[in-house]
Amino acid sequence: MQFSSRLNLACHILLYLAEYQDTQKVTSEVLSATTGVNAVNVRKTLGLLKAANLIEVRPGIGGTFLTRRPEGITLADVFDAVEDKEAPLFPMHANPNRNCPVGRSIGSVMDARVRVLEDALHSEMERMTIQQMQDDMHHLLQQEKISDEKEKNHGSN
């Protein structure tokens, strides 16, 4: 379990779909524009999300759509779709000195603890949904709007 930027990119894509799939045709070019990521990399991520059955691409009419409602997609689902679950969350340094007692045992000592952390992290991700993230986004945007209105009103006095 190791994080790359694919998790954030995938969440951005899924949030965009949750927000706009019913009102506009969402293509890899549209997603590339909103994410600021090259369309080729967006398509790779879309392929991973499609393979995990989180999205579908509809030929003919075109566009990309969620296969589940946002409350039915967890952060764990997204992580499992796009990240390498076999890669360690905290990779071990390459060559600990096997002649040193610490160097000889550090891998085993850390492995058990890292597994506990990985399990706890995945368990927490199972409780977080795209819907919750979308709700948070709406709240942040509402706060931003209120702040902008206050600045506008304050500036006009």
Rosetta blueprint (number, residue, H / E / L):
1 M L
2 Q L
3 F L
4 S L
5 S L
6 R H
7 L H
8 N H
9 L H
10 A H
11 C H
12 H H
13 I H
14 L H
15 L H
16 Y H
17 L H
18 A H
19 E H
20 Y H
21 Q L
22 D L
23 T L
24 Q L
25 K L
26 V L
27 T L
28 S H
29 E H
30 V H
31 L H
32 S H
33 A H
34 T H
35 T H
36 G L
37 V L
38 N L
39 A H
40 V H
41 N H
42 V H
43 R H
44 K H
45 T H
46 L H
47 G H
48 L H
49 L H
50 K H
51 A H
52 A L
53 N L
54 L L
55 I E
56 E E
57 V E
58 R L
59 P L
60 G L
61 I L
62 G L
63 G L
64 T E
65 F E
66 L E
67 T L
68 R L
69 R L
70 P H
71 E H
72 G H
73 I L
74 T E
75 L H
76 A H
77 D H
78 V H
79 F H
80 D H
81 A H
82 V H
83 E L
84 D L
85 K L
86 E L
87 A L
88 P L
89 L L
90 F L
91 P L
92 M L
93 H L
94 A L
95 N L
96 P L
97 N L
98 R L
99 N L
100 C L
101 P H
102 V H
103 G H
104 R H
105 S H
106 I H
107 G H
108 S H
109 V H
110 M H
111 D H
112 A H
113 R H
114 V H
115 R H
116 V H
117 L H
118 E H
119 D H
120 A H
121 L H
122 H H
123 S H
124 E H
125 M H
126 E L
127 R L
128 M L
129 T E
130 I H
131 Q H
132 Q H
133 M H
134 Q H
135 D H
136 D H
137 M H
138 H H
139 H H
140 L H
141 L H
142 Q H
143 Q H
144 E H
145 K H
146 I H
147 S H
148 D H
149 E H
150 K H
151 E H
152 K H
153 N H
154 H H
155 G H
156 S L
157 N L
